[in-house]
């Protein structure tokens, strides 16, 4: 024990005390002034690696001549000999000459690893500038091929037929989680990721490597900035704002970036058809603290506190539907209110030990704690009637005849308290310049306390409607009641659940040549063992094995084309929501869903109009077994928790991106998807995420005559999702679809000052960037429905699906200032 304490004290305090050192730092650039990542910087036995911005910092001995060596697999070795004084900071920014391969008129240099891995990289600048009702990374992700969503108020997205719970999200290699009880997009609050703190965003829609966790659909890998100097930024709009500050200590050992965000969605929510007293507010604080103890040891802490509050009091609603010749309206008067609150605390420690330039270890520990509540009692009294369509009538547009009246009472007292702890160690070892090995081991403990109490009572024209799952025929009002009185829907459950998980991976990376052609190979395997205890019964210990591989091939052609083939097993051991069935009961022996992926893609880089472009095409197929089927109510998922289904998904994705306008990046994306499931061998039907066609457009432009004026356009079109039928309905009897989802958000910005536009006015001297913007959400005022409300006409015994529309056209003003 004493030895351990001595080692800790030595690591944190001893470095720099017993030896006199200095520091060399800088940014590594290529001939085109692009930063170079993963350059090894070495002096003697000490070394470091440059980050995604090309930045490096290395401690060197003082008062003696030392030779600094810069090496990279794609660039020629560079050396510099220096002699520094104790505690001196010396800045050296070398330009490395690449070992380029000339292919026709296209030059392929370094920084190609993500292209080889099939990862889509998104610029943080694009993320910050593109408008959206829920701005941020998820807003941009939804424009990519294979990514689907029909809810602009939600950060949730589905990828290639998967559901919202099948996507991995990492920040600085630390897995982050979403709330458990969310039932609609407006309750999710802010995305965990603070866009102002982001340095790099990578996204993979399938076929990802073994080092990523056990989910079946996608990986979003986000890296926060490691500050190099003092900076501050302010974003403010009618929807809220954010303030971010970052800096570094004088000795370059400590750095910190902290962001505070506040958002008020009243402007968006109050544009919906339901008149409400509703002010949903979201607040969070995030901080990333870094400590460079030495050239070999780095430590960091990532912390987050988030609180979302909802005080919802609906007043009235009128929805017009039907046809031109037979218009119908639903009028609802509400009484009651909803009070929801989500409090999330998150903290993670990370340590990186760079033994030398070829060996690295990482130690990560994180804790996630969430306290969530949903309390509501809302009574809705409705009238379903015919609308006067006679233009000359004095009552034109009014309801003149009621087909049915009724009421609906919804009640809930839902509480959840979840504590999740993770401890992980990772290793990276480079055996040769062409072969590397990565491995990792992780322990997770989940402790969840959950209470569900919710019910719904429906009364139609004085006749209480029974639960649809009861096997009684309803012939009211023509025959008397012959069934027991019961709520239309009722869920009551209390669960105390603990889950212990052990997981690990190992993978091998290799690159080589076949004649004049190049290839890259990644092969690995994941293993996951878990056991669930629901407080009454301890489930069986279960194990899954997931082998995965990627192969990339670059032929020696005149055109710059890269081909990829990736696939393997992608098992998803159940998380808490997947263990809980529609009655709220936790089933401890739910098995992992299994999916076999096969992804074939081509990546073509070319020049057009003397500007760079890229076309990526991907063809994919998934075969899924032990599927845990579910229904979706808004974005709330209810699982059957029985693994009694199989499914498949296949499709094609394409994305063309480049400088359609000089100096700006834009892209067009297209996706085709078909996914079906077979439950209990009843036959194949569309899955809830079977959204067949998708078109996405992200476009940036400026006015040549007025270069200060910038234009941003974000456009998404998705065909309708299954989900037009009641949530309780048998999906084999109802395969209705919602209408197509169409949305365009536009932004106009006047830039007073930025990197390309100078401004000598005294007001703007302290700022590096200053702009004022105007945004239009839902530019064409499309009526997009997320679900249907089902209302019964007691006289004709018909049911009507009344669309629940999302937000209408909304205007916003935005101010951006950066120092």
ZIPE-V561597 format. One line per field, one symbol per residue. phi: phi as a letter, one per 40 degrees, with the letter a starting at -180 (. if undefined). Layout:
phi = ???
//
This chain:
phi = .cccccccccccbccgccbcbbbbaibcbccbgccbcgccbbbgccaabccccgcaaacbccgacbbcbbbacbbccbbabbbbcdgcbbcbbcbcccccbcbgbbbbbcgbcccccgbcbbcdcccccccacbchccccdccccgbbabaccbccabbfgcbccbbcbbbfgbcbbbdccdbadcccgccdccdcccbabbbbcigcccccccbcbabbbbbccbdbacaaabbaacchaabbbaabcccgcbaabbbbbbabcddccccccccababcbbbabbabbbbccacbbbbabbbabbbbbbbbbcbaabbcagbccbcbbbbbbbahabbbabbbbaaabbbbbccacbbabbbbbabbbbbbabbabbbbbbbbacccccccccbdgccbaccabaaabbbabbbabbbbbbbabbbbbbcbcbbbbbaaaabbbbbbbabbbaabbbbbfgbccccccccbcbbcccaccbbccadcbabbabbbbbbbbbaaaaabbababbgccbabbbbaabbabaabbcgbbccccbbbbbcaabbbbbccbcccbbbbbaiicbcbdccdcccccccgccbcbccccbabbabbabbbbabafgbcaabbbbbbabbbbfcccabbbfbcbbccfbfbabaaaaibbaabbiccbdgbbbabbaababbbbbcffchcbcccbcbcbabbbbbbaacdcbcccbbbbbbbbbcccciccccccccccbbcbccdcbabbbbbbbccaacbbcaccccbccbcaaabbbbbcfdcfccbbcabcbbcccccfbbbcccccccccbbabbbbbbb
//
